[in-house]
Amino acid sequence: MLAVRNSQKKLPKIPAKKIPASLIYEVIDGKPIYYKGYREVLGGTKKISEIMGASTLQNMIIQYMLRILFRNLDEKKYHIRKVKK
């Protein structure tokens, strides 16, 4: 048997009382479940908006707007593309 050392960096444990409620995704049986990447937000390497997904309502609004755009824009004149931030 060969023992291999895990090369992944372990992030330090952060006490639950210091984590803001905005980073909690859901609470099950009194235990908070945090957004994936919450430690990076606490560490200052990411913003809260970078780790949160869009809500169902936001998704529906975006889909509706895209349907309107695709139906009404002339594809010969306009090209719709995603803009990188």
C-alpha positions as CSV (number, residue, x, y, z in Angstrom):
1,M,0.0,0.0,0.0
2,L,1.3,3.4,-0.9
3,A,0.4,6.5,1.0
4,V,0.1,9.7,-1.0
5,R,-0.1,13.2,0.5
6,N,-3.1,15.3,-0.4
7,S,-1.8,18.4,-2.2
8,Q,-5.0,20.4,-1.9
9,K,-4.8,23.4,0.4
10,K,-7.1,23.2,3.3
11,L,-9.0,26.3,4.0
12,P,-9.1,27.4,7.7
13,K,-12.3,26.8,9.6
14,I,-14.4,29.9,10.2
15,P,-16.7,30.1,13.2
16,A,-20.4,30.1,12.1
17,K,-21.2,33.2,14.1
18,K,-18.8,35.4,12.0
19,I,-20.4,34.4,8.7
20,P,-23.0,36.9,7.4
21,A,-26.6,35.8,6.7
22,S,-26.2,36.8,3.1
23,L,-23.9,33.8,2.5
24,I,-26.4,31.3,3.8
25,Y,-28.1,29.4,1.1
26,E,-30.5,27.4,3.2
27,V,-31.0,26.2,6.8
28,I,-31.8,22.5,7.4
29,D,-32.5,21.2,10.9
30,G,-31.0,24.4,12.3
31,K,-27.7,23.9,10.5
32,P,-26.8,26.6,7.9
33,I,-25.8,25.5,4.4
34,Y,-23.6,28.2,2.8
35,Y,-23.1,29.1,-0.9
36,K,-20.3,27.4,-2.6
37,G,-17.3,29.7,-2.5
38,Y,-18.3,31.5,0.7
39,R,-14.8,31.1,2.1
40,E,-13.4,33.0,-0.8
41,V,-15.8,35.8,-0.1
42,L,-14.8,35.9,3.5
43,G,-11.1,35.8,2.4
44,G,-11.7,38.8,0.1
45,T,-10.8,37.0,-3.2
46,K,-14.4,37.0,-4.5
47,K,-17.5,39.2,-4.3
48,I,-20.8,37.9,-3.0
49,S,-22.4,38.4,-6.5
50,E,-19.7,36.1,-8.0
51,I,-20.8,33.1,-6.0
52,M,-24.6,33.5,-6.0
53,G,-26.7,32.1,-8.8
54,A,-29.7,33.8,-10.4
55,S,-33.1,33.3,-8.8
56,T,-36.0,31.7,-10.6
57,L,-37.6,35.1,-11.1
58,Q,-34.4,36.6,-12.5
59,N,-34.1,33.6,-14.9
60,M,-37.7,34.0,-16.1
61,I,-37.2,37.7,-16.8
62,I,-34.0,37.1,-18.7
63,Q,-35.6,34.3,-20.8
64,Y,-38.6,36.6,-21.6
65,M,-36.3,39.4,-22.7
66,L,-34.2,37.1,-24.9
67,R,-37.4,35.8,-26.6
68,I,-38.5,39.3,-27.4
69,L,-35.0,40.2,-28.7
70,F,-34.7,37.1,-30.9
71,R,-38.2,37.5,-32.3
72,N,-37.9,41.2,-33.2
73,L,-34.3,41.8,-34.1
74,D,-33.2,41.5,-37.7
75,E,-30.4,38.9,-37.7
76,K,-28.8,40.5,-40.8
77,K,-28.3,43.8,-39.0
78,Y,-27.7,42.7,-35.4
79,H,-25.7,40.0,-33.6
80,I,-26.4,39.2,-30.0
81,R,-23.5,38.1,-27.9
82,K,-22.4,37.8,-24.3
83,V,-20.2,40.5,-23.1
84,K,-17.2,39.4,-20.9
85,K,-16.8,41.3,-17.7
